[in-house]
């Protein structure tokens, strides 16, 4: 899964060098496209985000990915990931049971489609699609160019 490989590799490098230092902000949008499980995983990550655990939950989901729509992201497994990441499970369960974030996931997906996104991961920097190889150096150059234009 390309998004998992990116999130656990190059994405971590970008976060350390640019986000953690306050030079860049990341706006994460969901683009579920590989079946029902990807929709539920997107919702679950938002429920984890309510408890300021979005990033660690997302990493847990990606680490535990084995194949698309094979039960890896069943509700029971998504709940287990919540337990693994230290979530308050009553709050997480209520969030998941009510599909609280389904409208947000739907909106994110539609915005991505409107922007021409066809797969994950896809990246926009100041509105420009900079999706490229899973190579930190490629993204570093693009980010540095954008920062230079902004005087940062």
N, C-alpha and C positions, 0 to 999 in steps of 0.2 A: 504494500500500500504506500503510494508515493507521499501522501500527506503525513503518515506516521513516520516514515523515514526522514522527511524534512523536519517535522516537529521535534524529533528526538536527536537530530544532528545539526544541520545548518541553522535551523530555527533557534536552537539553544545558543549558538554562537552569536547570532544577531541580537538576541535578547541580552546576553551578557555585555556585548560591546556597545550597543546602542540604546536599548530600552532601559536597562538597569542604570546606565549613566545619565539618563534623562535627555539624551540627544534625539531620540525618536520615540513616537508612540505607535502602538499597534492597535488597530481596530479589527477585531476578529469577527468574521461573519461565517455563518454555517452554509454549507452547500451539500446537503445530503442528496446522494444520487445513486447509491448502490443498494437501495431497498429499505424496507421498514426498519431494520436494525440501525441504519445510519441516522434515521430520523429520531429514533428513541435515544441514541447515544448523544445526539445534539441537544435534545431536551434535557437529558441527564446532566450534561456539562453545565447548562445554564442553571439547573437546580443546585448544583455544587457551587456555582458562582455566587449564589445568594449567601453562601457561607464563606466567601472569599477563598474558595478552593478550586476555582475554575482550572488554573494551570496544572496543579497537581492531579486533579481528576482527569483532565485531558491526557496528561502523560500516562496515567495508569491505563486508560482506555487504549491508547496506542500501543503500549507495551504488551497488552493482552490480546491484541488483534491477531487472529490466526487465519481467517478467511472471511469473505463477504457472505453474510446471510446464512451462516452455519450454526447460529445459536450463541456465538461469542458475545454478542451484545443483547442477549435476552434480558428482559426486565430483572430476572433473578441475578444475572451476572452484573448488570449495571448497579444493582443494589449492593452486591458484594464489593464492587469497586468503591462504592460510597463508604462502606465500612472500612475498607483498606486505607482510605484517605482521611479517615477520622471525622466524617460528617456526622451531624446530628441526624440520626436516621428517621425520626418522626417527621422532622421538617422536610427531609429529602423525599420520603414516601408520599407525603401530602402533595408536594410539588409535582411529583411524577403522576400520581393518581388523578390529578385534576388537569393534566396536560397544560399547565400554566404557561409554558414557554413555546407551545406549538405555534401560536400566531407569530412570535418573533422568528422562529426557525423558518416558517413559511415566507415571511417578509424578507429575511436574509437571502433565501434561495431565489426569490423573485428578483431582488435587486441584482444578484449575481447574473441571473439569466439576462436581465436587461442590459447588463454591462458586457455581455458576450462571454461570460465564463462557461467553460465546457467541462472542466475537470479540476481536481485538486492536486496539489495546492496551486492557487493562482494569487498573484500579488499585484497590488496597485501601489504606486508611490506617487503621491501628489496627483492622483487621477490617471496616471499612465500605467498601463499593464507592463510590468517588468518580469513576468514569469520567464524563467530560463532554466538552465541546468541546476541540478541539486549540488551546487558548488558554492561554498561560502564566498570565495573570491569574487564571483560574478555579482552577487548581491552587495557585497561590500563596496565594490566600485560604483554600482548604481546608487547606493545610499550616499556615499561620499560626494558624488556628482550633484545629487539633489541638495545635500546640505550646503555645498559650496554656492549653489544658486541662491539659497536662502540666507547666505552669509553666516552659516552655522558650522 
